[in-house]
Amino acid sequence: MTKKPEIIIASGIDDTLIQPLLYGIEEEEIPFRFAEIDGQTTVERAYQSAIESQLSVGLAYDRDYTYLHFKNLPAAEPLFKVAINRPDQLDRLGANAARLVKGVPFKEID
């Protein structure tokens, strides 16, 4: 079975927590999907999501933070980390995940 090119998001505790992130990805018109991803930590799950993704971009989150990872980075060094309680920043993080795929400049994240 051929995998579709899409950003992989590690399924988490409550996917509604990251709704602004999904809006950010959708604004940039890049497909994504949720997947069950194994890992000891949220950063590991973000990295494994990037490995799983045909686009080399993965996301994972916990009750505190959301992480954006790229498969060519060291496993312990995600590209971005955003607090889950910052919807404006989550939207930008989602856009940045899509922009990483497109190869265009990132939106600023605090």
Backbone as CSV, one residue per row, in Angstrom:
resi,resn,N_x,N_y,N_z,CA_x,CA_y,CA_z,C_x,C_y,C_z
1,MET,0.842,-1.182,0.000,0.000,0.000,0.000,0.888,1.247,0.000
2,THR,0.617,2.148,-0.913,1.381,3.380,-1.011,0.842,4.402,-0.025
3,LYS,1.745,5.045,0.671,1.348,6.087,1.624,1.067,7.378,0.872
4,LYS,0.046,8.108,1.336,-0.252,9.421,0.780,0.736,10.439,1.330
5,PRO,1.117,11.426,0.530,1.951,12.496,1.081,1.123,13.399,1.993
6,GLU,1.443,13.369,3.270,0.703,14.160,4.253,1.545,14.343,5.506
7,ILE,1.231,15.397,6.238,1.833,15.626,7.541,1.204,14.636,8.509
8,ILE,2.011,14.001,9.337,1.499,13.041,10.317,1.455,13.711,11.692
9,ILE,0.305,13.592,12.345,0.122,14.107,13.701,-0.102,12.917,14.618
10,ALA,0.752,12.756,15.607,0.590,11.666,16.574,-0.677,11.913,17.383
11,SER,-1.592,10.955,17.345,-2.829,11.083,18.118,-2.490,11.274,19.581
12,GLY,-3.250,12.136,20.220,-2.958,12.457,21.609,-4.149,12.275,22.514
13,ILE,-4.092,12.944,23.627,-5.087,12.816,24.675,-6.447,13.355,24.277
14,ASP,-6.467,14.494,23.564,-7.723,15.114,23.152,-7.407,15.972,21.933
15,ASP,-7.733,15.460,20.758,-7.341,16.135,19.527,-8.007,17.498,19.352
16,THR,-9.050,17.801,20.128,-9.668,19.126,20.043,-8.757,20.204,20.635
17,LEU,-7.795,19.808,21.462,-6.857,20.778,22.043,-6.027,21.487,20.983
18,ILE,-5.842,20.843,19.858,-4.973,21.405,18.827,-5.751,21.890,17.607
19,GLN,-7.022,22.181,17.759,-7.830,22.644,16.629,-7.197,23.835,15.894
20,PRO,-6.663,24.843,16.608,-6.022,25.955,15.890,-4.844,25.502,15.014
21,LEU,-4.120,24.490,15.458,-3.020,23.931,14.678,-3.547,23.382,13.355
22,LEU,-4.660,22.679,13.415,-5.249,22.086,12.209,-5.693,23.173,11.242
23,TYR,-6.259,24.252,11.773,-6.642,25.378,10.924,-5.428,25.953,10.196
24,GLY,-4.317,26.063,10.911,-3.096,26.591,10.305,-2.603,25.727,9.152
25,ILE,-2.672,24.408,9.324,-2.267,23.498,8.243,-3.231,23.626,7.070
26,GLU,-4.525,23.643,7.379,-5.546,23.729,6.326,-5.422,25.020,5.518
27,GLU,-5.088,26.128,6.180,-4.908,27.410,5.482,-3.852,27.303,4.383
28,GLU,-2.846,26.492,4.629,-1.745,26.328,3.676,-2.009,25.188,2.684
29,GLU,-3.153,24.523,2.832,-3.622,23.493,1.894,-2.680,22.296,1.741
30,ILE,-2.172,21.829,2.864,-1.353,20.617,2.880,-2.140,19.539,3.639
31,PRO,-2.244,18.335,3.088,-2.998,17.287,3.773,-2.285,16.799,5.041
32,PHE,-3.088,16.324,5.990,-2.557,15.761,7.231,-3.467,14.629,7.671
33,ARG,-2.938,13.824,8.593,-3.762,12.789,9.214,-3.212,12.469,10.599
34,PHE,-4.095,11.970,11.436,-3.707,11.501,12.756,-3.291,10.044,12.653
35,ALA,-2.307,9.647,13.457,-1.833,8.272,13.466,-1.409,7.882,14.874
36,GLU,-1.534,6.605,15.171,-1.019,6.076,16.430,0.490,5.927,16.268
37,ILE,1.244,6.685,17.053,2.709,6.702,16.955,3.293,6.363,18.318
38,ASP,4.211,5.398,18.327,4.867,5.003,19.574,6.042,5.926,19.880
39,GLY,6.311,6.077,21.178,7.453,6.857,21.627,7.358,7.093,23.120
40,GLN,8.496,7.168,23.766,8.538,7.382,25.214,8.101,8.796,25.579
41,THR,8.521,9.769,24.758,8.222,11.174,25.048,7.453,11.784,23.878
42,THR,6.910,12.956,24.110,6.186,13.655,23.050,7.145,14.047,21.926
43,VAL,8.354,14.453,22.267,9.346,14.797,21.241,9.665,13.568,20.390
44,GLU,9.817,12.406,21.009,10.069,11.168,20.252,8.909,10.860,19.315
45,ARG,7.682,11.080,19.791,6.507,10.825,18.953,6.458,11.799,17.777
46,ALA,6.862,13.048,17.996,6.914,14.020,16.897,7.944,13.576,15.853
47,TYR,9.098,13.127,16.323,10.143,12.666,15.405,9.683,11.429,14.631
48,GLN,9.086,10.478,15.330,8.597,9.267,14.661,7.495,9.603,13.646
49,SER,6.695,10.617,13.957,5.677,11.076,13.005,6.332,11.614,11.742
50,ALA,7.423,12.360,11.907,8.152,12.891,10.752,8.750,11.757,9.915
51,ILE,9.251,10.737,10.583,9.800,9.572,9.872,8.692,8.869,9.089
52,GLU,7.527,8.757,9.681,6.375,8.084,9.059,5.817,8.878,7.870
53,SER,5.951,10.190,7.906,5.360,11.073,6.892,6.122,11.021,5.574
54,GLN,5.403,10.899,4.469,6.013,10.993,3.141,6.589,12.393,2.917
55,LEU,6.069,13.386,3.662,6.536,14.773,3.535,7.638,15.112,4.536
56,SER,8.003,14.151,5.386,9.083,14.295,6.381,8.765,15.278,7.499
57,VAL,7.485,15.564,7.726,7.060,16.519,8.744,6.091,15.829,9.697
58,GLY,6.371,15.951,11.002,5.517,15.333,12.001,5.256,16.253,13.172
59,LEU,4.129,16.015,13.819,3.721,16.788,14.990,3.265,15.832,16.079
60,ALA,3.442,16.248,17.321,2.924,15.509,18.473,2.674,16.511,19.586
61,TYR,1.774,16.150,20.490,1.451,17.073,21.584,1.099,16.298,22.844
62,ASP,1.183,17.021,23.956,0.768,16.495,25.248,-0.080,17.576,25.916
63,ARG,-0.273,17.509,27.210,-1.120,18.490,27.896,-0.487,19.888,27.974
64,ASP,0.816,19.974,27.717,1.523,21.246,27.861,2.020,21.851,26.546
65,TYR,2.561,21.019,25.658,3.220,21.541,24.457,2.885,20.736,23.210
66,THR,3.059,21.416,22.068,2.987,20.780,20.759,4.352,20.942,20.107
67,TYR,4.849,19.881,19.481,6.175,19.886,18.866,6.061,19.622,17.365
68,LEU,6.827,20.382,16.610,6.951,20.179,15.171,8.345,19.631,14.908
69,HIS,8.398,18.503,14.187,9.689,17.872,13.911,9.852,17.635,12.418
70,PHE,11.105,17.566,12.007,11.480,17.271,10.629,12.429,16.087,10.658
71,LYS,12.258,15.141,9.731,13.017,13.882,9.825,14.523,14.047,9.701
72,ASN,15.007,15.135,9.122,16.452,15.319,8.969,17.110,15.983,10.175
73,LEU,16.340,16.318,11.180,16.893,16.897,12.411,17.242,15.789,13.406
74,PRO,18.136,16.071,14.356,18.378,15.078,15.419,17.072,14.779,16.157
75,ALA,16.885,13.534,16.540,15.626,13.083,17.156,15.223,13.905,18.376
76,ALA,16.178,14.361,19.151,15.871,15.085,20.390,15.733,16.599,20.194
77,GLU,15.800,17.064,18.933,15.779,18.506,18.676,14.667,18.896,17.701
78,PRO,13.430,19.061,18.220,12.339,19.473,17.333,12.568,20.878,16.792
79,LEU,11.948,21.173,15.683,12.097,22.483,15.047,11.392,23.574,15.844
80,PHE,10.173,23.288,16.327,9.401,24.251,17.114,8.726,23.558,18.290
81,LYS,8.524,24.327,19.357,7.795,23.890,20.549,6.863,25.041,20.920
82,VAL,5.551,24.757,21.028,4.556,25.790,21.333,3.665,25.311,22.464
83,ALA,3.377,26.196,23.408,2.476,25.865,24.521,1.076,25.581,23.995
84,ILE,0.461,24.553,24.524,-0.867,24.118,24.090,-1.940,25.172,24.371
85,ASN,-1.704,26.053,25.346,-2.696,27.063,25.724,-2.535,28.373,24.947
86,ARG,-1.821,28.336,23.833,-1.611,29.526,22.990,-2.217,29.296,21.598
87,PRO,-3.528,29.453,21.448,-4.168,29.149,20.161,-3.601,29.948,18.983
88,ASP,-3.221,31.204,19.210,-2.649,32.001,18.132,-1.321,31.414,17.663
89,GLN,-0.539,30.927,18.603,0.755,30.325,18.262,0.575,28.926,17.651
90,LEU,-0.440,28.198,18.105,-0.718,26.885,17.520,-1.108,27.028,16.051
91,ASP,-1.887,28.051,15.729,-2.266,28.307,14.343,-1.016,28.547,13.493
92,ARG,-0.098,29.346,14.011,1.155,29.620,13.294,2.008,28.360,13.176
93,LEU,1.999,27.534,14.223,2.761,26.287,14.177,2.227,25.380,13.067
94,GLY,0.908,25.286,12.967,0.317,24.488,11.893,0.696,25.026,10.523
95,ALA,0.621,26.349,10.375,1.024,26.970,9.110,2.492,26.682,8.824
96,ASN,3.333,26.728,9.867,4.762,26.468,9.677,5.039,25.020,9.290
97,ALA,4.249,24.097,9.813,4.405,22.693,9.403,4.168,22.580,7.900
98,ALA,3.111,23.228,7.428,2.797,23.204,6.000,3.840,23.965,5.189
99,ARG,4.316,25.071,5.721,5.321,25.870,5.019,6.652,25.133,4.926
100,LEU,6.954,24.290,5.907,8.152,23.457,5.838,8.056,22.543,4.614
101,VAL,6.875,22.005,4.388,6.649,21.156,3.212,6.818,21.971,1.926
102,LYS,6.267,23.160,1.905,6.289,24.010,0.707,7.650,24.658,0.450
103,GLY,8.465,24.769,1.499,9.764,25.421,1.368,9.658,26.934,1.289
104,VAL,8.677,27.489,2.009,8.511,28.944,2.052,8.792,29.437,3.474
105,PRO,9.048,30.748,3.653,9.404,31.265,4.978,8.337,30.994,6.045
106,PHE,8.822,30.779,7.257,7.940,30.512,8.403,7.263,31.775,8.898
107,LYS,6.115,31.572,9.536,5.486,32.631,10.297,6.222,32.716,11.641
108,GLU,6.282,33.913,12.203,6.995,34.110,13.468,6.247,33.449,14.611
109,ILE,6.976,32.762,15.466,6.435,32.147,16.678,7.184,32.746,17.860
110,ASP,6.422,33.161,18.882,7.023,33.758,20.100,7.792,32.720,20.888
